[in-house]
Amino acid sequence: MPGQILRIGVIGLGRAAAQMLPSLLAHPAVRVVAAADPNEAARARFVRDLGGTAYATVDELCADPGVDAVYIASPHQFHVGAVLVAANAGKHCIVEKPMALSLEECRAMTDAAERNGVVLVVGHSHGFDPSSMMIRAKVQSGAVGALRMITNLNYNDFLYRPRRPEELDTTQGGGIMYNQVPHMIDVVRTIHGGPVQSVHAVSGIWDPTRPTEGAMTALLEFADGVPASLTYSGYDRFDSDEFYGWVGENGNAKQPAYGAARRTIRGYGSQAAEVDARTKRGFAGVGMNRPSGPAHQPHFGLLIVSCDGADLRPSPDGILIYDDQGVHEELAPTPRATPNKDGVIDEFYDAVVNGTLPLHDGAWGTATMHATLALLQSARERRPIRLEETANAHA
């Protein structure tokens, strides 16, 4: 790769791309050279703002010899097709979470990457947060003793942000189970490092106008017996960013706005108006979502990791360590743009250019999806699920 520059094409110019582009552009060895999206306005804005080439289809972008790799931020149901086209064209791939909607699709994506000798990284997720990686390093090194328990809870307004119809349909990858719970699973798996053995979940669909899972509480057990408890609610009541001094998920300062998202949704008055608002939040409407104000660390709700020698949790600027001496903070590195997205690009770049094996590869993304699907099954059947029972059932 001449000059060790990685030339990236973006597939899907929606909200995820708007959030990732600042980090892609901030990387000193990455160049965003192309994009693909069926929306003409999004393509025009890409050319105007970034000066690259814009295509209407994935096939056209992947046929471009000037593209080395792709970042796939299309709607969930199109991830598998985009990865297959890109991998068969010899393009390395970052694919947004959720990796896909079934284990069969995940395996097809992983097989295509291996068959064509390209790198596949699944991100971004909050497993890439600097705090997650700092806590992982503490746990994996044994510096804080044996890992005993992980707790993660997140309350926010997720279900009342503007949505397209499929984003409120679980069968099409909508709701928290495909969109938010994989973040939680990725965080606890990143910290623990081993396989999830069993899950037991209870989920809630509490608003008939938003007919998909908006809340869940679950217990995961790793193969060594370590438990992880996960609780999520996107119903716009309590906001767990209160625990972070009103530093939001992506590290930006925010103002309390309890119930505001519900009131805004009611004000749209029609599904078409809500979809239009959703579109305007993407790249075509706002361009890149550049961080505003002092940059803090991203987080995903309240996370507490209990070990024999200390409890650890993220702070707005690093991690807090609670041990026999009291509590002290270790600061995270200063980000280039947005820390968890910087981490995805760094891991991807090192894998493509330096041959470093990525942590969040296709097998990793498949395992996260396996646990996600098992949680869905557990909630529906109201019973614990062992993952070994479901390896074929979720194909």
C-alpha positions as a LaTeX table, in Angstrom:
\begin{tabular}{lrrr}
\hline
Residue & $x$ (\AA) & $y$ (\AA) & $z$ (\AA) \\
\hline
Met1 & 0.00 & 0.00 & 0.00 \\
Pro2 & 1.90 & 3.09 & $-1.24$ \\
Gly3 & 2.95 & 5.39 & 1.58 \\
Gln4 & 0.98 & 3.26 & 4.04 \\
Ile5 & $-2.12$ & 5.35 & 3.28 \\
Leu6 & $-5.41$ & 3.47 & 3.60 \\
Arg7 & $-7.99$ & 4.70 & 1.08 \\
Ile8 & $-11.51$ & 4.16 & 2.41 \\
Gly9 & $-14.92$ & 4.22 & 0.80 \\
Val10 & $-18.00$ & 4.75 & 2.95 \\
Ile11 & $-21.07$ & 2.60 & 2.26 \\
Gly12 & $-24.19$ & 4.28 & 3.62 \\
Leu13 & $-24.28$ & 8.02 & 4.33 \\
Gly14 & $-26.68$ & 8.02 & 7.26 \\
Arg15 & $-26.30$ & 8.96 & 10.91 \\
Ala16 & $-23.59$ & 6.37 & 11.65 \\
Ala17 & $-21.44$ & 7.74 & 8.84 \\
Ala18 & $-21.99$ & 11.30 & 10.08 \\
Gln19 & $-20.62$ & 10.20 & 13.46 \\
Met20 & $-17.68$ & 8.17 & 12.11 \\
Leu21 & $-16.41$ & 10.54 & 9.41 \\
Pro22 & $-14.65$ & 12.98 & 11.78 \\
Ser23 & $-12.53$ & 10.13 & 13.15 \\
Leu24 & $-11.81$ & 8.75 & 9.69 \\
Leu25 & $-10.67$ & 12.18 & 8.53 \\
Ala26 & $-8.60$ & 12.79 & 11.67 \\
His27 & $-6.48$ & 9.66 & 11.22 \\
Pro28 & $-3.12$ & 10.69 & 9.73 \\
Ala29 & $-2.87$ & 7.64 & 7.47 \\
Val30 & $-6.47$ & 7.31 & 6.29 \\
Arg31 & $-8.05$ & 9.03 & 3.31 \\
Val32 & $-11.81$ & 9.01 & 2.64 \\
Val33 & $-11.95$ & 8.83 & $-1.14$ \\
Ala34 & $-15.41$ & 7.55 & $-2.06$ \\
Ala35 & $-18.92$ & 6.81 & $-0.85$ \\
Ala36 & $-21.98$ & 4.85 & $-1.95$ \\
Asp37 & $-25.58$ & 5.72 & $-1.10$ \\
Pro38 & $-28.86$ & 5.58 & $-3.06$ \\
Asn39 & $-29.79$ & 9.05 & $-1.75$ \\
Glu40 & $-28.78$ & 11.64 & $-4.35$ \\
Ala41 & $-28.71$ & 14.48 & $-1.81$ \\
Ala42 & $-26.32$ & 12.53 & 0.43 \\
Arg43 & $-24.02$ & 11.80 & $-2.51$ \\
Ala44 & $-24.03$ & 15.45 & $-3.56$ \\
Arg45 & $-23.16$ & 16.59 & $-0.05$ \\
Phe46 & $-20.32$ & 14.06 & 0.15 \\
Val47 & $-18.77$ & 15.36 & $-3.07$ \\
Arg48 & $-19.28$ & 18.97 & $-2.02$ \\
Asp49 & $-17.94$ & 18.57 & 1.52 \\
Leu50 & $-15.23$ & 15.95 & 1.06 \\
Gly51 & $-14.35$ & 16.06 & $-2.61$ \\
Gly52 & $-14.42$ & 12.31 & $-3.16$ \\
Thr53 & $-16.27$ & 10.19 & $-5.70$ \\
Ala54 & $-19.88$ & 9.21 & $-4.92$ \\
Tyr55 & $-21.63$ & 6.14 & $-6.31$ \\
Ala56 & $-25.26$ & 5.07 & $-6.23$ \\
Thr57 & $-24.46$ & 1.39 & $-5.56$ \\
Val58 & $-22.11$ & $-0.76$ & $-3.50$ \\
Asp59 & $-21.01$ & $-2.64$ & $-6.61$ \\
Glu60 & $-19.84$ & 0.55 & $-8.29$ \\
Leu61 & $-17.84$ & 1.65 & $-5.25$ \\
Cys62 & $-16.23$ & $-1.76$ & $-4.80$ \\
Ala63 & $-15.19$ & $-1.79$ & $-8.48$ \\
Asp64 & $-13.15$ & 1.39 & $-7.89$ \\
Pro65 & $-9.44$ & 0.45 & $-7.91$ \\
Gly66 & $-8.67$ & 3.57 & $-5.88$ \\
Val67 & $-10.50$ & 2.16 & $-2.83$ \\
Asp68 & $-8.53$ & $-0.16$ & $-0.50$ \\
Ala69 & $-11.17$ & $-0.68$ & 2.18 \\
Val70 & $-14.77$ & 0.10 & 3.03 \\
Tyr71 & $-16.61$ & 1.28 & 6.11 \\
Ile72 & $-20.11$ & $-0.22$ & 5.99 \\
Ala73 & $-22.75$ & 1.93 & 7.69 \\
Ser74 & $-25.82$ & 0.90 & 5.70 \\
Pro75 & $-29.03$ & $-0.29$ & 7.44 \\
His76 & $-28.52$ & $-3.59$ & 9.26 \\
Gln77 & $-30.27$ & $-5.80$ & 6.73 \\
Phe78 & $-27.78$ & $-4.77$ & 4.03 \\
His79 & $-24.57$ & $-5.51$ & 5.97 \\
Val80 & $-24.17$ & $-9.07$ & 4.72 \\
Gly81 & $-24.59$ & $-8.13$ & 1.06 \\
Ala82 & $-22.15$ & $-5.23$ & 1.30 \\
Val83 & $-19.48$ & $-7.34$ & 2.99 \\
Leu84 & $-19.81$ & $-10.12$ & 0.42 \\
Val85 & $-19.48$ & $-7.68$ & $-2.49$ \\
Ala86 & $-16.56$ & $-5.85$ & $-0.88$ \\
Ala87 & $-14.66$ & $-8.95$ & 0.20 \\
Asn88 & $-15.06$ & $-10.57$ & $-3.22$ \\
Ala89 & $-13.63$ & $-7.36$ & $-4.71$ \\
Gly90 & $-10.61$ & $-7.60$ & $-2.40$ \\
Lys91 & $-11.63$ & $-4.70$ & $-0.14$ \\
His92 & $-10.97$ & $-4.79$ & 3.61 \\
Cys93 & $-14.11$ & $-4.14$ & 5.69 \\
Ile94 & $-15.24$ & $-2.36$ & 8.83 \\
Val95 & $-18.89$ & $-3.19$ & 9.40 \\
Glu96 & $-21.10$ & $-1.39$ & 11.91 \\
Lys97 & $-22.82$ & $-3.27$ & 14.69 \\
Pro98 & $-24.93$ & $-5.32$ & 14.67 \\
Met99 & $-22.73$ & $-7.41$ & 12.41 \\
Ala100 & $-25.81$ & $-8.99$ & 10.77 \\
Leu101 & $-29.25$ & $-10.34$ & 11.64 \\
Ser102 & $-28.44$ & $-14.07$ & 11.86 \\
Leu103 & $-25.50$ & $-16.37$ & 12.59 \\
Glu104 & $-25.74$ & $-17.69$ & 9.04 \\
Glu105 & $-25.12$ & $-14.19$ & 7.70 \\
Cys106 & $-22.27$ & $-13.60$ & 10.17 \\
Arg107 & $-20.57$ & $-16.81$ & 9.12 \\
Ala108 & $-21.00$ & $-16.01$ & 5.43 \\
Met109 & $-19.31$ & $-12.64$ & 6.01 \\
Thr110 & $-16.44$ & $-14.16$ & 7.97 \\
Asp111 & $-15.96$ & $-16.92$ & 5.39 \\
Ala112 & $-15.89$ & $-14.37$ & 2.54 \\
Ala113 & $-13.22$ & $-12.31$ & 4.31 \\
Glu114 & $-11.06$ & $-15.36$ & 4.99 \\
Arg115 & $-11.52$ & $-16.73$ & 1.47 \\
Asn116 & $-10.44$ & $-13.45$ & $-0.10$ \\
Gly117 & $-7.64$ & $-12.67$ & 2.36 \\
Val118 & $-9.15$ & $-9.38$ & 3.57 \\
Val119 & $-9.51$ & $-7.95$ & 7.07 \\
Leu120 & $-12.98$ & $-7.82$ & 8.66 \\
Val121 & $-13.47$ & $-5.72$ & 11.81 \\
Val122 & $-16.87$ & $-5.34$ & 13.49 \\
Gly123 & $-17.38$ & $-1.87$ & 15.03 \\
His124 & $-17.89$ & 0.66 & 16.22 \\
Ser125 & $-19.07$ & $-0.55$ & 19.58 \\
His126 & $-18.35$ & 0.62 & 23.08 \\
Gly127 & $-15.95$ & $-2.27$ & 23.48 \\
Phe128 & $-13.57$ & 0.11 & 21.68 \\
Asp129 & $-13.99$ & 2.84 & 24.32 \\
Pro130 & $-10.66$ & 3.77 & 25.94 \\
Ser131 & $-12.20$ & 3.03 & 29.35 \\
Ser132 & $-13.22$ & $-0.48$ & 28.22 \\
Met133 & $-9.72$ & $-1.15$ & 26.91 \\
Met134 & $-8.07$ & 0.31 & 30.04 \\
Ile135 & $-10.20$ & $-1.86$ & 32.32 \\
Arg136 & $-9.53$ & $-4.87$ & 30.07 \\
Ala137 & $-5.77$ & $-4.29$ & 30.43 \\
Lys138 & $-6.07$ & $-4.14$ & 34.24 \\
Val139 & $-8.13$ & $-7.32$ & 34.38 \\
Gln140 & $-6.09$ & $-9.28$ & 31.84 \\
Ser141 & $-2.79$ & $-8.36$ & 33.55 \\
Gly142 & $-4.00$ & $-9.53$ & 36.96 \\
Ala143 & $-3.13$ & $-6.14$ & 38.46 \\
Val144 & $-6.48$ & $-5.93$ & 40.28 \\
Gly145 & $-6.86$ & $-9.63$ & 41.09 \\
Ala146 & $-9.33$ & $-12.10$ & 39.71 \\
Leu147 & $-12.40$ & $-10.79$ & 37.90 \\
Arg148 & $-15.56$ & $-11.56$ & 39.88 \\
Met149 & $-18.54$ & $-9.66$ & 38.42 \\
Ile150 & $-19.54$ & $-7.03$ & 35.83 \\
Thr151 & $-22.56$ & $-4.71$ & 36.04 \\
Asn152 & $-23.73$ & $-2.44$ & 33.21 \\
Leu153 & $-26.92$ & $-0.37$ & 33.18 \\
Asn154 & $-28.02$ & 2.30 & 30.73 \\
Tyr155 & $-31.16$ & 4.44 & 30.71 \\
Asn156 & $-31.78$ & 6.92 & 27.88 \\
Asp157 & $-34.21$ & 8.07 & 25.17 \\
Phe158 & $-33.19$ & 5.58 & 22.45 \\
Leu159 & $-36.68$ & 4.41 & 21.51 \\
Tyr160 & $-37.96$ & 7.96 & 20.98 \\
Arg161 & $-35.35$ & 9.20 & 18.56 \\
Pro162 & $-36.68$ & 9.57 & 14.99 \\
Arg163 & $-36.95$ & 6.14 & 13.35 \\
Arg164 & $-37.71$ & 4.54 & 10.01 \\
Pro165 & $-40.43$ & 1.84 & 10.20 \\
Glu166 & $-37.96$ & $-1.08$ & 10.10 \\
Glu167 & $-36.11$ & 0.39 & 13.09 \\
Leu168 & $-39.21$ & $-0.33$ & 15.18 \\
Asp169 & $-39.55$ & $-3.91$ & 13.87 \\
Thr170 & $-37.45$ & $-6.49$ & 15.71 \\
Thr171 & $-37.66$ & $-8.95$ & 12.80 \\
Gln172 & $-35.82$ & $-6.40$ & 10.67 \\
Gly173 & $-33.16$ & $-5.64$ & 13.27 \\
Gly174 & $-35.01$ & $-2.86$ & 15.07 \\
Gly175 & $-35.27$ & $-2.02$ & 18.75 \\
Ile176 & $-32.67$ & $-2.21$ & 21.49 \\
Met177 & $-31.87$ & $-5.90$ & 21.12 \\
Tyr178 & $-30.04$ & $-5.43$ & 17.83 \\
Asn179 & $-28.99$ & $-1.81$ & 18.22 \\
Gln180 & $-27.98$ & $-1.27$ & 21.85 \\
Val181 & $-27.60$ & $-4.59$ & 23.64 \\
Pro182 & $-24.67$ & $-5.59$ & 21.35 \\
His183 & $-22.78$ & $-2.61$ & 22.82 \\
Met184 & $-23.26$ & $-4.04$ & 26.30 \\
Ile185 & $-22.28$ & $-7.55$ & 25.26 \\
Asp186 & $-19.20$ & $-6.22$ & 23.48 \\
Val187 & $-18.13$ & $-4.22$ & 26.55 \\
Val188 & $-18.38$ & $-7.14$ & 28.97 \\
Arg189 & $-16.79$ & $-9.56$ & 26.50 \\
Thr190 & $-13.93$ & $-7.13$ & 25.85 \\
Ile191 & $-13.25$ & $-6.87$ & 29.58 \\
His192 & $-13.65$ & $-10.56$ & 30.36 \\
Gly193 & $-12.01$ & $-11.95$ & 27.21 \\
Gly194 & $-13.67$ & $-15.36$ & 27.32 \\
Pro195 & $-16.82$ & $-16.99$ & 25.90 \\
Val196 & $-20.35$ & $-16.43$ & 27.17 \\
Gln197 & $-21.80$ & $-19.75$ & 28.33 \\
Ser198 & $-25.42$ & $-18.95$ & 29.17 \\
Val199 & $-27.92$ & $-16.09$ & 29.29 \\
His200 & $-31.23$ & $-15.34$ & 30.97 \\
Ala201 & $-33.16$ & $-12.25$ & 29.89 \\
Val202 & $-36.48$ & $-10.49$ & 30.41 \\
Ser203 & $-37.38$ & $-7.80$ & 27.87 \\
Gly204 & $-40.15$ & $-5.24$ & 27.60 \\
Ile205 & $-42.31$ & $-3.86$ & 24.77 \\
Trp206 & $-44.18$ & $-1.22$ & 26.74 \\
Asp207 & $-45.41$ & 1.25 & 24.12 \\
Pro208 & $-47.73$ & $-0.07$ & 21.37 \\
Thr209 & $-46.81$ & 2.90 & 19.15 \\
Arg210 & $-43.16$ & 1.73 & 19.23 \\
Pro211 & $-43.76$ & $-2.05$ & 18.91 \\
Thr212 & $-40.25$ & $-3.38$ & 19.56 \\
Glu213 & $-38.15$ & $-4.15$ & 22.61 \\
Gly214 & $-37.32$ & $-0.94$ & 24.47 \\
Ala215 & $-36.06$ & $-2.42$ & 27.74 \\
Met216 & $-34.21$ & $-5.51$ & 28.94 \\
Thr217 & $-32.56$ & $-6.89$ & 32.03 \\
Ala218 & $-30.33$ & $-9.95$ & 31.74 \\
Leu219 & $-27.77$ & $-12.16$ & 33.41 \\
Leu220 & $-24.88$ & $-13.52$ & 31.36 \\
Glu221 & $-22.57$ & $-16.21$ & 32.70 \\
Phe222 & $-19.12$ & $-16.72$ & 31.23 \\
Ala223 & $-17.59$ & $-20.17$ & 30.92 \\
Asp224 & $-15.50$ & $-19.62$ & 34.08 \\
Gly225 & $-18.59$ & $-18.71$ & 36.11 \\
Val226 & $-18.11$ & $-14.92$ & 36.14 \\
Pro227 & $-21.53$ & $-13.20$ & 35.89 \\
Ala228 & $-22.41$ & $-10.00$ & 34.02 \\
Ser229 & $-25.71$ & $-8.24$ & 34.70 \\
Leu230 & $-27.09$ & $-5.96$ & 31.98 \\
Thr231 & $-30.03$ & $-3.55$ & 32.27 \\
Tyr232 & $-31.13$ & $-1.23$ & 29.49 \\
Ser233 & $-34.11$ & 1.07 & 29.07 \\
Gly234 & $-34.64$ & 3.41 & 26.13 \\
Tyr235 & $-38.01$ & 4.72 & 27.30 \\
Asp236 & $-36.92$ & 8.31 & 27.97 \\
Arg237 & $-37.62$ & 8.42 & 31.68 \\
Phe238 & $-34.48$ & 8.30 & 33.85 \\
Asp239 & $-31.20$ & 9.18 & 32.09 \\
Ser240 & $-28.12$ & 7.39 & 33.43 \\
Asp241 & $-25.85$ & 10.15 & 32.08 \\
Glu242 & $-26.80$ & 11.81 & 35.37 \\
Phe243 & $-24.20$ & 9.46 & 36.90 \\
Tyr244 & $-21.52$ & 11.01 & 34.66 \\
Gly245 & $-22.19$ & 14.66 & 35.53 \\
Trp246 & $-24.13$ & 15.07 & 32.27 \\
Val247 & $-21.39$ & 13.91 & 29.96 \\
Gly248 & $-23.18$ & 11.99 & 27.22 \\
Glu249 & $-22.50$ & 8.66 & 25.55 \\
Asn250 & $-20.12$ & 10.12 & 22.96 \\
Gly251 & $-18.20$ & 12.27 & 25.44 \\
Asn252 & $-19.97$ & 15.59 & 24.87 \\
Ala253 & $-21.53$ & 17.74 & 27.59 \\
Lys254 & $-25.34$ & 17.65 & 27.55 \\
Gln255 & $-28.27$ & 19.20 & 29.35 \\
Pro256 & $-30.91$ & 17.17 & 31.21 \\
Ala257 & $-33.95$ & 16.73 & 28.98 \\
Tyr258 & $-36.20$ & 14.18 & 30.65 \\
Gly259 & $-39.15$ & 13.31 & 28.41 \\
Ala260 & $-38.11$ & 15.71 & 25.64 \\
Ala261 & $-37.68$ & 12.97 & 23.04 \\
Arg262 & $-41.19$ & 11.61 & 23.71 \\
Arg263 & $-42.66$ & 15.09 & 23.31 \\
Thr264 & $-40.78$ & 15.64 & 20.04 \\
Ile265 & $-41.96$ & 12.32 & 18.57 \\
Arg266 & $-45.58$ & 13.16 & 19.39 \\
Gly267 & $-45.11$ & 16.49 & 17.62 \\
Tyr268 & $-44.26$ & 14.90 & 14.26 \\
Gly269 & $-47.84$ & 13.81 & 13.74 \\
Ser270 & $-47.12$ & 11.25 & 11.01 \\
Gln271 & $-44.72$ & 8.48 & 10.13 \\
Ala272 & $-43.58$ & 10.39 & 7.05 \\
Ala273 & $-42.63$ & 13.40 & 9.16 \\
Glu274 & $-40.68$ & 11.17 & 11.55 \\
Val275 & $-38.80$ & 9.50 & 8.68 \\
Asp276 & $-38.00$ & 12.93 & 7.26 \\
Ala277 & $-36.60$ & 14.01 & 10.63 \\
Arg278 & $-34.55$ & 10.79 & 10.73 \\
Thr279 & $-33.09$ & 11.54 & 7.29 \\
Lys280 & $-32.18$ & 15.08 & 8.31 \\
Arg281 & $-30.12$ & 13.71 & 11.21 \\
Gly282 & $-27.93$ & 11.79 & 8.78 \\
Phe283 & $-25.07$ & 12.99 & 6.62 \\
Ala284 & $-27.37$ & 14.45 & 3.97 \\
Gly285 & $-28.97$ & 16.72 & 6.56 \\
Val286 & $-26.23$ & 17.70 & 9.00 \\
Gly287 & $-22.99$ & 16.63 & 7.36 \\
Met288 & $-20.40$ & 15.39 & 9.82 \\
Asn289 & $-21.27$ & 15.34 & 13.54 \\
Arg290 & $-18.19$ & 17.13 & 14.80 \\
Pro291 & $-17.71$ & 17.02 & 18.60 \\
Ser292 & $-18.61$ & 20.28 & 20.32 \\
Gly293 & $-17.16$ & 21.63 & 23.56 \\
Pro294 & $-14.58$ & 19.88 & 25.75 \\
Ala295 & $-13.99$ & 16.30 & 24.65 \\
His296 & $-14.52$ & 13.70 & 27.36 \\
Gln297 & $-14.44$ & 9.94 & 27.10 \\
Pro298 & $-17.40$ & 8.01 & 25.66 \\
His299 & $-19.24$ & 5.54 & 27.85 \\
Phe300 & $-22.26$ & 3.27 & 27.71 \\
Gly301 & $-24.13$ & 3.83 & 30.94 \\
Leu302 & $-22.95$ & 2.91 & 34.41 \\
Leu303 & $-20.33$ & 0.16 & 34.25 \\
Ile304 & $-18.83$ & $-1.39$ & 37.40 \\
Val305 & $-16.22$ & $-4.15$ & 37.19 \\
Ser306 & $-15.59$ & $-6.03$ & 40.44 \\
Cys307 & $-12.29$ & $-7.81$ & 41.03 \\
Asp308 & $-10.61$ & $-9.30$ & 44.10 \\
Gly309 & $-8.37$ & $-6.26$ & 44.52 \\
Ala310 & $-10.54$ & $-3.37$ & 43.32 \\
Asp311 & $-13.75$ & $-2.18$ & 41.71 \\
Leu312 & $-13.31$ & $-0.20$ & 38.49 \\
Arg313 & $-15.61$ & 2.02 & 36.47 \\
Pro314 & $-15.30$ & 4.58 & 33.66 \\
Ser315 & $-15.11$ & 8.26 & 34.51 \\
Pro316 & $-15.70$ & 11.12 & 32.06 \\
Asp317 & $-11.95$ & 11.28 & 31.46 \\
Gly318 & $-10.58$ & 7.79 & 32.13 \\
Ile319 & $-11.26$ & 5.14 & 34.77 \\
Leu320 & $-11.79$ & 5.23 & 38.53 \\
Ile321 & $-10.15$ & 2.54 & 40.67 \\
Tyr322 & $-11.64$ & 1.81 & 44.09 \\
Asp323 & $-9.19$ & $-0.22$ & 46.21 \\
Asp324 & $-7.96$ & $-0.54$ & 49.80 \\
Gln325 & $-6.20$ & 2.82 & 49.53 \\
Gly326 & $-9.38$ & 4.68 & 48.51 \\
Val327 & $-10.24$ & 5.87 & 45.01 \\
His328 & $-7.99$ & 7.26 & 42.30 \\
Glu329 & $-8.37$ & 8.10 & 38.63 \\
Glu330 & $-6.26$ & 7.08 & 35.66 \\
Leu331 & $-6.71$ & 9.38 & 32.66 \\
Ala332 & $-7.26$ & 8.11 & 29.13 \\
Pro333 & $-5.21$ & 9.40 & 26.18 \\
Thr334 & $-6.40$ & 12.57 & 24.47 \\
Pro335 & $-8.53$ & 11.57 & 21.45 \\
Arg336 & $-7.97$ & 12.66 & 17.86 \\
Ala337 & $-11.70$ & 13.02 & 17.27 \\
Thr338 & $-14.11$ & 10.61 & 19.02 \\
Pro339 & $-12.32$ & 8.02 & 21.19 \\
Asn340 & $-14.36$ & 4.86 & 20.59 \\
Lys341 & $-14.41$ & 5.53 & 16.85 \\
Asp342 & $-10.70$ & 6.36 & 16.84 \\
Gly343 & $-10.18$ & 2.93 & 18.40 \\
Val344 & $-12.03$ & 1.14 & 15.61 \\
Ile345 & $-9.93$ & 2.83 & 12.95 \\
Asp346 & $-6.66$ & 2.19 & 14.80 \\
Glu347 & $-7.45$ & $-1.52$ & 15.18 \\
Phe348 & $-8.51$ & $-1.77$ & 11.55 \\
Tyr349 & $-5.50$ & 0.13 & 10.22 \\
Asp350 & $-3.06$ & $-1.96$ & 12.26 \\
Ala351 & $-4.65$ & $-5.15$ & 10.94 \\
Val352 & $-4.62$ & $-4.07$ & 7.29 \\
Val353 & $-1.24$ & $-2.31$ & 7.15 \\
Asn354 & 0.77 & $-3.98$ & 9.92 \\
Gly355 & $-0.78$ & $-7.44$ & 9.94 \\
Thr356 & $-1.82$ & $-7.20$ & 13.60 \\
Leu357 & $-4.60$ & $-9.63$ & 14.46 \\
Pro358 & $-7.69$ & $-7.56$ & 15.39 \\
Leu359 & $-9.57$ & $-8.33$ & 18.59 \\
His360 & $-12.97$ & $-7.42$ & 17.12 \\
Asp361 & $-12.76$ & $-9.62$ & 14.02 \\
Gly362 & $-15.47$ & $-11.59$ & 12.26 \\
Ala363 & $-15.38$ & $-14.42$ & 14.80 \\
Trp364 & $-15.72$ & $-11.87$ & 17.59 \\
Gly365 & $-18.69$ & $-10.17$ & 15.93 \\
Thr366 & $-20.32$ & $-13.55$ & 15.35 \\
Ala367 & $-19.96$ & $-14.45$ & 19.03 \\
Thr368 & $-21.50$ & $-11.13$ & 20.07 \\
Met369 & $-24.39$ & $-11.75$ & 17.69 \\
His370 & $-24.79$ & $-15.30$ & 19.06 \\
Ala371 & $-25.20$ & $-13.92$ & 22.58 \\
Thr372 & $-27.63$ & $-11.24$ & 21.33 \\
Leu373 & $-29.84$ & $-13.80$ & 19.61 \\
Ala374 & $-29.74$ & $-16.04$ & 22.68 \\
Leu375 & $-30.95$ & $-13.12$ & 24.81 \\
Leu376 & $-33.85$ & $-12.59$ & 22.41 \\
Gln377 & $-34.75$ & $-16.27$ & 22.60 \\
Ser378 & $-34.44$ & $-16.32$ & 26.38 \\
Ala379 & $-36.76$ & $-13.33$ & 26.77 \\
Arg380 & $-39.36$ & $-14.80$ & 24.43 \\
Glu381 & $-39.28$ & $-18.27$ & 25.99 \\
Arg382 & $-38.83$ & $-16.95$ & 29.54 \\
Arg383 & $-36.05$ & $-19.37$ & 30.40 \\
Pro384 & $-32.26$ & $-19.53$ & 30.62 \\
Ile385 & $-30.48$ & $-20.39$ & 27.37 \\
Arg386 & $-27.11$ & $-22.12$ & 27.03 \\
Leu387 & $-25.35$ & $-20.88$ & 23.92 \\
Glu388 & $-24.21$ & $-24.37$ & 22.95 \\
Glu389 & $-27.90$ & $-25.25$ & 22.48 \\
Thr390 & $-28.45$ & $-22.46$ & 19.95 \\
Ala391 & $-25.45$ & $-22.52$ & 17.61 \\
Asn392 & $-27.57$ & $-24.00$ & 14.82 \\
Ala393 & $-30.99$ & $-22.78$ & 15.93 \\
His394 & $-30.11$ & $-19.15$ & 15.15 \\
Ala395 & $-28.67$ & $-19.83$ & 11.72 \\
\hline
\end{tabular}
